[in-house]
Amino acid sequence: MRCAISSRAGQVLARGNLAIQKDEDGELRLVLRTDAGTLIQGGTIPADGDLTSASQVLFRQLFETWGMSDVTITAKSKM
């Protein structure tokens, strides 16, 4: 799914793809791959499919990457 990461001021920090992929242990993980090639890993996705904890980990990693809290992920789906 295509997405944009924006600061609280509205500046687009990155564009990329939000996806679910298997990690080395075979678990499903929420990830963001930016158009610049950076891979940012979120948390693992539990069997019930709830993305809450996986997205919390992803937002912590976004903070580590850009040093900003209050970022927004805007996703678009082509239909």
C-alpha positions as CSV (number, residue, x, y, z in Angstrom):
1,M,0.0,0.0,0.0
2,R,1.5,3.4,-1.0
3,C,1.9,5.9,1.8
4,A,3.5,9.2,2.8
5,I,5.1,10.0,6.2
6,S,4.5,13.6,7.2
7,S,5.7,15.7,10.1
8,R,3.2,17.6,12.4
9,A,3.9,20.7,10.2
10,G,2.7,18.8,7.1
11,Q,6.2,18.3,5.5
12,V,6.4,15.0,3.7
13,L,9.4,13.2,5.2
14,A,9.2,10.1,2.9
15,R,7.0,8.2,0.5
16,G,7.0,4.5,0.2
17,N,5.1,1.2,0.6
18,L,3.6,0.0,3.8
19,A,3.5,-3.8,3.8
20,I,3.4,-7.1,5.7
21,Q,6.4,-9.4,5.2
22,K,7.7,-12.5,6.8
23,D,10.8,-12.1,9.0
24,E,13.7,-14.5,9.4
25,D,11.7,-16.4,12.1
26,G,8.7,-16.8,9.7
27,E,6.6,-14.3,11.7
28,L,4.6,-11.6,9.9
29,R,5.9,-8.1,10.5
30,L,4.6,-4.6,9.5
31,V,7.3,-2.8,7.5
32,L,7.7,0.5,5.6
33,R,10.0,0.5,2.6
34,T,10.7,4.1,1.5
35,D,11.2,5.1,-2.1
36,A,14.8,5.9,-1.1
37,G,15.3,2.3,-0.2
38,T,15.2,2.5,3.6
39,L,13.5,-0.4,5.3
40,I,11.8,0.4,8.6
41,Q,10.5,-2.6,10.6
42,G,7.5,-2.4,12.8
43,G,6.4,-5.1,15.2
44,T,5.2,-8.6,14.6
45,I,1.6,-9.2,13.9
46,P,-0.2,-11.6,16.2
47,A,-2.4,-14.4,15.0
48,D,-5.6,-12.4,15.5
49,G,-4.3,-9.8,12.9
50,D,-4.5,-6.8,15.3
51,L,-2.0,-4.2,14.0
52,T,-2.0,-2.1,17.2
53,S,1.3,-3.3,18.7
54,A,3.0,-3.7,15.3
55,S,2.1,-0.1,14.4
56,Q,3.3,1.2,17.8
57,V,6.7,-0.4,17.2
58,L,6.7,1.1,13.7
59,F,6.0,4.6,15.0
60,R,8.9,4.2,17.5
61,Q,11.2,3.3,14.7
62,L,10.0,6.3,12.7
63,F,11.0,8.4,15.7
64,E,14.4,6.8,15.7
65,T,14.8,7.4,12.0
66,W,13.7,11.1,11.8
67,G,13.9,12.2,15.5
68,M,10.3,13.4,15.4
69,S,7.2,12.3,17.2
70,D,3.8,13.2,16.0
71,V,4.4,11.9,12.5
72,T,1.4,10.8,10.4
73,I,1.2,7.9,7.9
74,T,-1.3,8.6,5.1
75,A,-2.0,5.5,3.1
76,K,-3.7,5.3,-0.3
77,S,-5.1,2.3,-2.0
78,K,-5.7,2.1,-5.8
79,M,-9.1,0.8,-6.6
